[in-house]
Amino acid sequence: MTDPAYQRLGLPVTASPYAVLRAAVRALHPDTRAVRGFRPARKRFYRQMLCAHSMRQAVGDRPTG
């Protein structure tokens, strides 16, 4: 099962890792990005999005909508 947060990014399977990161950054609220204490959580979120995307590419999954 794909992560719901990753599905909300709405990326095609062919998207580059950099495009995934840009979409993940835009998905976060600006106030969330501004808090220094949330940095480890943000990095973890970005890694999870990259991992979900690489798994989707490996399977050759098609977008669900």
Backbone as XML, in Angstrom:
<?xml version="1.0"?>
<chain id="A" units="angstrom">
  <residue number="1" name="MET">
    <atom name="N" x="0.845" y="-1.183" z="0.000"/>
    <atom name="CA" x="0.000" y="0.000" z="0.000"/>
    <atom name="C" x="0.883" y="1.237" z="0.000"/>
  </residue>
  <residue number="2" name="THR">
    <atom name="N" x="0.515" y="2.191" z="-0.808"/>
    <atom name="CA" x="1.284" y="3.417" z="-0.930"/>
    <atom name="C" x="0.893" y="4.391" z="0.172"/>
  </residue>
  <residue number="3" name="ASP">
    <atom name="N" x="1.875" y="5.144" z="0.630"/>
    <atom name="CA" x="1.666" y="6.144" z="1.669"/>
    <atom name="C" x="0.653" y="7.193" z="1.179"/>
  </residue>
  <residue number="4" name="PRO">
    <atom name="N" x="-0.387" y="7.501" z="1.958"/>
    <atom name="CA" x="-1.375" y="8.507" z="1.535"/>
    <atom name="C" x="-0.748" y="9.883" z="1.299"/>
  </residue>
  <residue number="5" name="ALA">
    <atom name="N" x="0.255" y="10.229" z="2.069"/>
    <atom name="CA" x="0.914" y="11.527" z="1.864"/>
    <atom name="C" x="1.604" y="11.555" z="0.506"/>
  </residue>
  <residue number="6" name="TYR">
    <atom name="N" x="2.191" y="10.438" z="0.112"/>
    <atom name="CA" x="2.841" y="10.371" z="-1.205"/>
    <atom name="C" x="1.797" y="10.468" z="-2.313"/>
  </residue>
  <residue number="7" name="GLN">
    <atom name="N" x="0.674" y="9.814" z="-2.145"/>
    <atom name="CA" x="-0.380" y="9.865" z="-3.163"/>
    <atom name="C" x="-0.890" y="11.288" z="-3.369"/>
  </residue>
  <residue number="8" name="ARG">
    <atom name="N" x="-0.940" y="12.068" z="-2.288"/>
    <atom name="CA" x="-1.412" y="13.455" z="-2.401"/>
    <atom name="C" x="-0.459" y="14.334" z="-3.197"/>
  </residue>
  <residue number="9" name="LEU">
    <atom name="N" x="0.795" y="13.909" z="-3.350"/>
    <atom name="CA" x="1.734" y="14.703" z="-4.144"/>
    <atom name="C" x="1.344" y="14.706" z="-5.613"/>
  </residue>
  <residue number="10" name="GLY">
    <atom name="N" x="0.687" y="13.645" z="-6.067"/>
    <atom name="CA" x="0.193" y="13.590" z="-7.442"/>
    <atom name="C" x="1.279" y="13.558" z="-8.481"/>
  </residue>
  <residue number="11" name="LEU">
    <atom name="N" x="2.321" y="12.792" z="-8.245"/>
    <atom name="CA" x="3.455" y="12.737" z="-9.166"/>
    <atom name="C" x="3.351" y="11.553" z="-10.111"/>
  </residue>
  <residue number="12" name="PRO">
    <atom name="N" x="3.835" y="11.731" z="-11.350"/>
    <atom name="CA" x="3.886" y="10.581" z="-12.259"/>
    <atom name="C" x="5.038" y="9.653" z="-11.867"/>
  </residue>
  <residue number="13" name="VAL">
    <atom name="N" x="4.985" y="8.426" z="-12.348"/>
    <atom name="CA" x="6.035" y="7.454" z="-12.043"/>
    <atom name="C" x="7.384" y="7.920" z="-12.573"/>
  </residue>
  <residue number="14" name="THR">
    <atom name="N" x="7.376" y="8.680" z="-13.647"/>
    <atom name="CA" x="8.618" y="9.104" z="-14.298"/>
    <atom name="C" x="9.253" y="10.332" z="-13.655"/>
  </residue>
  <residue number="15" name="ALA">
    <atom name="N" x="8.663" y="10.860" z="-12.606"/>
    <atom name="CA" x="9.200" y="12.060" z="-11.954"/>
    <atom name="C" x="10.586" y="11.780" z="-11.375"/>
  </residue>
  <residue number="16" name="SER">
    <atom name="N" x="11.440" y="12.778" z="-11.444"/>
    <atom name="CA" x="12.790" y="12.643" z="-10.903"/>
    <atom name="C" x="12.754" y="12.791" z="-9.379"/>
  </residue>
  <residue number="17" name="PRO">
    <atom name="N" x="13.800" y="12.313" z="-8.693"/>
    <atom name="CA" x="13.867" y="12.502" z="-7.237"/>
    <atom name="C" x="13.803" y="13.980" z="-6.835"/>
  </residue>
  <residue number="18" name="TYR">
    <atom name="N" x="14.401" y="14.836" z="-7.646"/>
    <atom name="CA" x="14.362" y="16.266" z="-7.343"/>
    <atom name="C" x="12.926" y="16.799" z="-7.416"/>
  </residue>
  <residue number="19" name="ALA">
    <atom name="N" x="12.155" y="16.320" z="-8.383"/>
    <atom name="CA" x="10.750" y="16.732" z="-8.488"/>
    <atom name="C" x="9.948" y="16.236" z="-7.287"/>
  </residue>
  <residue number="20" name="VAL">
    <atom name="N" x="10.287" y="15.053" z="-6.796"/>
    <atom name="CA" x="9.615" y="14.518" z="-5.612"/>
    <atom name="C" x="9.903" y="15.414" z="-4.411"/>
  </residue>
  <residue number="21" name="LEU">
    <atom name="N" x="11.165" y="15.798" z="-4.241"/>
    <atom name="CA" x="11.521" y="16.680" z="-3.126"/>
    <atom name="C" x="10.813" y="18.022" z="-3.218"/>
  </residue>
  <residue number="22" name="ARG">
    <atom name="N" x="10.776" y="18.596" z="-4.413"/>
    <atom name="CA" x="10.092" y="19.887" z="-4.580"/>
    <atom name="C" x="8.622" y="19.776" z="-4.225"/>
  </residue>
  <residue number="23" name="ALA">
    <atom name="N" x="7.970" y="18.706" z="-4.666"/>
    <atom name="CA" x="6.548" y="18.512" z="-4.357"/>
    <atom name="C" x="6.342" y="18.295" z="-2.852"/>
  </residue>
  <residue number="24" name="ALA">
    <atom name="N" x="7.258" y="17.562" z="-2.222"/>
    <atom name="CA" x="7.143" y="17.313" z="-0.780"/>
    <atom name="C" x="7.321" y="18.608" z="0.008"/>
  </residue>
  <residue number="25" name="VAL">
    <atom name="N" x="8.239" y="19.448" z="-0.418"/>
    <atom name="CA" x="8.443" y="20.734" z="0.266"/>
    <atom name="C" x="7.202" y="21.606" z="0.119"/>
  </residue>
  <residue number="26" name="ARG">
    <atom name="N" x="6.643" y="21.638" z="-1.083"/>
    <atom name="CA" x="5.441" y="22.452" z="-1.304"/>
    <atom name="C" x="4.237" y="21.912" z="-0.540"/>
  </residue>
  <residue number="27" name="ALA">
    <atom name="N" x="4.240" y="20.610" z="-0.229"/>
    <atom name="CA" x="3.107" y="20.009" z="0.482"/>
    <atom name="C" x="3.052" y="20.454" z="1.941"/>
  </residue>
  <residue number="28" name="LEU">
    <atom name="N" x="4.178" y="20.884" z="2.480"/>
    <atom name="CA" x="4.216" y="21.310" z="3.882"/>
    <atom name="C" x="3.809" y="22.776" z="4.009"/>
  </residue>
  <residue number="29" name="HIS">
    <atom name="N" x="3.125" y="23.080" z="5.074"/>
    <atom name="CA" x="2.717" y="24.455" z="5.349"/>
    <atom name="C" x="3.963" y="25.301" z="5.619"/>
  </residue>
  <residue number="30" name="PRO">
    <atom name="N" x="3.982" y="26.567" z="5.178"/>
    <atom name="CA" x="5.156" y="27.421" z="5.409"/>
    <atom name="C" x="5.537" y="27.553" z="6.888"/>
  </residue>
  <residue number="31" name="ASP">
    <atom name="N" x="4.553" y="27.568" z="7.778"/>
    <atom name="CA" x="4.874" y="27.653" z="9.206"/>
    <atom name="C" x="5.596" y="26.400" z="9.679"/>
  </residue>
  <residue number="32" name="THR">
    <atom name="N" x="5.229" y="25.261" z="9.124"/>
    <atom name="CA" x="5.893" y="24.008" z="9.480"/>
    <atom name="C" x="7.340" y="24.014" z="8.994"/>
  </residue>
  <residue number="33" name="ARG">
    <atom name="N" x="7.543" y="24.556" z="7.809"/>
    <atom name="CA" x="8.910" y="24.621" z="7.267"/>
    <atom name="C" x="9.775" y="25.609" z="8.040"/>
  </residue>
  <residue number="34" name="ALA">
    <atom name="N" x="9.172" y="26.588" z="8.695"/>
    <atom name="CA" x="9.936" y="27.640" z="9.362"/>
    <atom name="C" x="10.447" y="27.242" z="10.746"/>
  </residue>
  <residue number="35" name="VAL">
    <atom name="N" x="9.859" y="26.250" z="11.378"/>
    <atom name="CA" x="10.233" y="25.875" z="12.741"/>
    <atom name="C" x="11.483" y="25.014" z="12.711"/>
  </residue>
  <residue number="36" name="ARG">
    <atom name="N" x="12.542" y="25.512" z="13.325"/>
    <atom name="CA" x="13.815" y="24.785" z="13.315"/>
    <atom name="C" x="13.738" y="23.447" z="14.034"/>
  </residue>
  <residue number="37" name="GLY">
    <atom name="N" x="12.927" y="23.366" z="15.058"/>
    <atom name="CA" x="12.804" y="22.138" z="15.829"/>
    <atom name="C" x="12.177" y="20.987" z="15.053"/>
  </residue>
  <residue number="38" name="PHE">
    <atom name="N" x="11.481" y="21.308" z="13.956"/>
    <atom name="CA" x="10.842" y="20.271" z="13.144"/>
    <atom name="C" x="11.778" y="19.726" z="12.068"/>
  </residue>
  <residue number="39" name="ARG">
    <atom name="N" x="13.003" y="20.193" z="12.023"/>
    <atom name="CA" x="13.914" y="19.799" z="10.948"/>
    <atom name="C" x="14.090" y="18.283" z="10.835"/>
  </residue>
  <residue number="40" name="PRO">
    <atom name="N" x="14.327" y="17.565" z="11.938"/>
    <atom name="CA" x="14.461" y="16.100" z="11.800"/>
    <atom name="C" x="13.185" y="15.448" z="11.248"/>
  </residue>
  <residue number="41" name="ALA">
    <atom name="N" x="12.033" y="15.946" z="11.658"/>
    <atom name="CA" x="10.773" y="15.391" z="11.163"/>
    <atom name="C" x="10.593" y="15.698" z="9.676"/>
  </residue>
  <residue number="42" name="ARG">
    <atom name="N" x="10.970" y="16.903" z="9.261"/>
    <atom name="CA" x="10.878" y="17.249" z="7.843"/>
    <atom name="C" x="11.793" y="16.370" z="7.014"/>
  </residue>
  <residue number="43" name="LYS">
    <atom name="N" x="13.018" y="16.158" z="7.474"/>
    <atom name="CA" x="13.957" y="15.313" z="6.741"/>
    <atom name="C" x="13.427" y="13.886" z="6.651"/>
  </residue>
  <residue number="44" name="ARG">
    <atom name="N" x="12.820" y="13.407" z="7.729"/>
    <atom name="CA" x="12.247" y="12.068" z="7.725"/>
    <atom name="C" x="11.097" y="11.988" z="6.720"/>
  </residue>
  <residue number="45" name="PHE">
    <atom name="N" x="10.255" y="13.036" z="6.667"/>
    <atom name="CA" x="9.155" y="13.085" z="5.710"/>
    <atom name="C" x="9.681" y="13.054" z="4.280"/>
  </residue>
  <residue number="46" name="TYR">
    <atom name="N" x="10.704" y="13.845" z="3.995"/>
    <atom name="CA" x="11.279" y="13.870" z="2.647"/>
    <atom name="C" x="11.842" y="12.501" z="2.271"/>
  </residue>
  <residue number="47" name="ARG">
    <atom name="N" x="12.542" y="11.856" z="3.206"/>
    <atom name="CA" x="13.088" y="10.523" z="2.931"/>
    <atom name="C" x="11.971" y="9.516" z="2.670"/>
  </residue>
  <residue number="48" name="GLN">
    <atom name="N" x="10.881" y="9.612" z="3.426"/>
    <atom name="CA" x="9.751" y="8.702" z="3.219"/>
    <atom name="C" x="9.133" y="8.905" z="1.836"/>
  </residue>
  <residue number="49" name="MET">
    <atom name="N" x="9.016" y="10.146" z="1.399"/>
    <atom name="CA" x="8.451" y="10.416" z="0.084"/>
    <atom name="C" x="9.365" y="9.884" z="-1.019"/>
  </residue>
  <residue number="50" name="LEU">
    <atom name="N" x="10.680" y="10.066" z="-0.853"/>
    <atom name="CA" x="11.626" y="9.547" z="-1.842"/>
    <atom name="C" x="11.600" y="8.022" z="-1.876"/>
  </residue>
  <residue number="51" name="CYS">
    <atom name="N" x="11.496" y="7.404" z="-0.720"/>
    <atom name="CA" x="11.447" y="5.947" z="-0.637"/>
    <atom name="C" x="10.164" y="5.422" z="-1.288"/>
  </residue>
  <residue number="52" name="ALA">
    <atom name="N" x="9.039" y="6.045" z="-1.013"/>
    <atom name="CA" x="7.770" y="5.624" z="-1.609"/>
    <atom name="C" x="7.825" y="5.762" z="-3.126"/>
  </residue>
  <residue number="53" name="HIS">
    <atom name="N" x="8.453" y="6.826" z="-3.607"/>
    <atom name="CA" x="8.550" y="7.032" z="-5.045"/>
    <atom name="C" x="9.467" y="5.989" z="-5.690"/>
  </residue>
  <residue number="54" name="SER">
    <atom name="N" x="10.580" y="5.696" z="-5.061"/>
    <atom name="CA" x="11.489" y="4.702" z="-5.635"/>
    <atom name="C" x="10.842" y="3.318" z="-5.631"/>
  </residue>
  <residue number="55" name="MET">
    <atom name="N" x="10.065" y="3.008" z="-4.593"/>
    <atom name="CA" x="9.355" y="1.726" z="-4.571"/>
    <atom name="C" x="8.316" y="1.672" z="-5.683"/>
  </residue>
  <residue number="56" name="ARG">
    <atom name="N" x="7.626" y="2.769" z="-5.900"/>
    <atom name="CA" x="6.627" y="2.824" z="-6.963"/>
    <atom name="C" x="7.274" y="2.675" z="-8.331"/>
  </residue>
  <residue number="57" name="GLN">
    <atom name="N" x="8.440" y="3.282" z="-8.528"/>
    <atom name="CA" x="9.150" y="3.139" z="-9.789"/>
    <atom name="C" x="9.620" y="1.705" z="-10.002"/>
  </residue>
  <residue number="58" name="ALA">
    <atom name="N" x="10.081" y="1.062" z="-8.931"/>
    <atom name="CA" x="10.573" y="-0.308" z="-9.039"/>
    <atom name="C" x="9.461" y="-1.266" z="-9.446"/>
  </residue>
  <residue number="59" name="VAL">
    <atom name="N" x="8.265" y="-1.016" z="-8.945"/>
    <atom name="CA" x="7.128" y="-1.880" z="-9.260"/>
    <atom name="C" x="6.557" y="-1.534" z="-10.622"/>
  </residue>
  <residue number="60" name="GLY">
    <atom name="N" x="6.784" y="-0.305" z="-11.068"/>
    <atom name="CA" x="6.211" y="0.138" z="-12.336"/>
    <atom name="C" x="4.736" y="0.454" z="-12.211"/>
  </residue>
  <residue number="61" name="ASP">
    <atom name="N" x="4.360" y="0.913" z="-11.018"/>
    <atom name="CA" x="2.964" y="1.213" z="-10.704"/>
    <atom name="C" x="2.449" y="2.368" z="-11.555"/>
  </residue>
  <residue number="62" name="ARG">
    <atom name="N" x="1.162" y="2.347" z="-11.817"/>
    <atom name="CA" x="0.508" y="3.440" z="-12.520"/>
    <atom name="C" x="-0.231" y="4.297" z="-11.493"/>
  </residue>
  <residue number="63" name="PRO">
    <atom name="N" x="-0.390" y="5.600" z="-11.765"/>
    <atom name="CA" x="-1.096" y="6.466" z="-10.818"/>
    <atom name="C" x="-2.525" y="5.979" z="-10.609"/>
  </residue>
  <residue number="64" name="THR">
    <atom name="N" x="-2.982" y="6.092" z="-9.371"/>
    <atom name="CA" x="-4.326" y="5.625" z="-9.023"/>
    <atom name="C" x="-5.381" y="6.700" z="-9.210"/>
  </residue>
  <residue number="65" name="GLY">
    <atom name="N" x="-4.954" y="7.910" z="-9.477"/>
    <atom name="CA" x="-5.964" y="8.934" z="-9.707"/>
    <atom name="C" x="-5.689" y="10.099" z="-8.950"/>
  </residue>
</chain>
